[in-house]
Amino acid sequence: MHFVINEEDFEREVDLRTSLLDLLRDHAGLTGTKKGCNQGACGACTVLVDGERIVSCLALAVQYEGRAITTVEGLADAAGLHPLQRAFVEHDGFQCGYCTPGQLCSAIGMAAELQRGLPSHVTADLTATTMRTTREELTERMSGNLCRCGAHNGIIDAIDEFFGDDRADHAYVPETPEKVA
């Protein structure tokens, strides 16, 4: 099977029952993605596939053949850490660090969801033309990623900083016919 992991081609013959998590950790040697509950409940194994966040322990690797998979190792580049990774460091958004890779990938996926205008359980106005990233909204959207150490406030502070004070860059504004023309 052929995979694209962190923008690199990866070919491996694996059992069709192999989870994406096990492919990443055991076959590709990318151990940043953590195996937490192995039941999809904790979010420690969250990765991005074509920019969308998924829990990799519940996904079969074969389902993602040829798709763009991004793990925590793929967030940084030659210039250094991703801005969200820097924000986690600055806000002590980790304690033991076990959940951090999943938290980072989940937050980046969440930003894409906001850009597409996907509402959450706490989104007040489902017909709004902009979707603001309030602290309540961020907390709800990150609720699938557990932190057992108590670094949750630092995590939300880091994500909040990443979105910026004015949040205008991350507010969802649907395209209108005038903008498309």
N, C-alpha and C positions, 0 to 999 in steps of 0.2 A: 504494500500500500504506500501511496505517496501523500505526504503531509507537508504543509508549509507552516513551520513553527518559528515564531519570532523572525519572520521574513527570510527564513532559510529552508531550503528543501531538505526533507527528511524521508528516507525510504526505509521501510521495515516490514518484514512479514510477521504478522502477529495473529494470534487466535482471534476469531471474529467476536468472541465474548469479552475481549480486553476493553476495559474502560478507558476513556480518554485520560483520566488521572493516572492510571497505571502505565499507559503509553508514555506520558510525559515524564514520570518519575523513573520507571524501571527500564524503559527502552531508550528514551532520549537523554536521560541523565539530568533532567531539569527538576531538581528537588525543591525549588522555591515554592511550587504549588504544594500545599500541605494536604495530607490525608487526615481529616479530623474524624467526623462521625461515620463517614463512608455510607451515609444514608440521605444526603442532600439537605440536612437540617441545619448545619452550622455555617456553611459558606466558606470554610477555610480553603476549599479547592476551586474557588471561583477563578475562571479564566475568561478571556474574550475570544469569541469566534466571529469573524467578520464584524468586529466592533461591538457585538452583543455579549452581555455577561451570561455565563452558564455555570452550573455546578458540574464540574468535570467527573465527579465520582458516579453520577447517574447517567452519563453519556457514553455510549459505545464509540470507541475510536473510529470504527468503520463509517459511522455517520458523518464524520468530519474530514474524510479523505479529500484532499485537494483544497480545503477551505483555509482561510487565514486564521491561525491560532496564535494568540498572544498571551504569554505568561508574564509573571512579574519580572522575569529576567529580560523580557523584551521591552520593558517600559523605559529604561534608561537608554541613553545613546552615547556616542563618543564624547559629546559635550558634557555629560554628567547625568545626574539624577533627573528624573521627570519632576516637574514642579510640584506635583502632588506628593511624591516621595520626600522632597525637601520639606514640604509643609508638615508631613508626619513627623519628621525629625525635630523640627522647630517646636511643635506642639506636644511632644512626647505622646504621639499617637500610637504608641506600642509599649508594651511592658515586657512580656515574654517574647513577643514578636511572632507567635505562631499564627495568629489570624491575619497578620499584616498583609501578606501577599494577596489573599482573597479580598481583603478590605480595599486595597488599592485597585485591583482589577474591577471590583464591583462599583467603586465610585466613578471610575472612568466610563464604565458601561452605563451607569446612571446618568451621566452627563449627556450621553448620546440619546438616552430615552427622553430626557428633558428637551433636547433639541428637536426631537420628533413630536413633542407635545403629548407624550403618554402620561395620563393622570395617575396619581397614586390614591390610596385609600383616604388620605387627608386633603386632597386637592379640593379646595372650596368651590370653585366655579369651573365646571367642566366645559363651559362654552367660552371661557375667557380667550382672548387673542394672545395673551402672554401668560406664561407660567413662571411664577417667581419661586426662587429656591430658598424658602424660609428655613429656619432651623428645624421646625416641625416637619417640613417636607423632606429635608435631608435625613432626619432621624427615621422617618417612616420608610423611605426608600432604601435605607441601609439596614433595615431590621432583619433581613435574611442572613446577615453576617454577624455572628456572635463573637464577643470578646469576653473571655472568662476572667481576665485579670483585672478589669476595672479601668481600662484605658479608653473607655467609650467616649468620655467627654473630650479627650485629646483628639480622638479620631474624628469626631464631628467638628471640632474646632479646625482641624487641618483641612477637612473637606470644605468647610465654610470659607476658610481663607482662600483655598484654591479657586472657588467660584468668585471671589472678590467681593469687596464691600458694596458695590453698586448692583452687582448681579445682572446687570444689563447684558453683558456678553453671553450669559447663559440662560437668559429668559427665552422662552419659546415664542416665536412670532411666525405664524403661518404665512406662507407666500400668498399674495393676492395677485389677481390677474395683472395689475399694474406693475408689480415687481417682476413678473415673469417676462413681460414684453420688452 
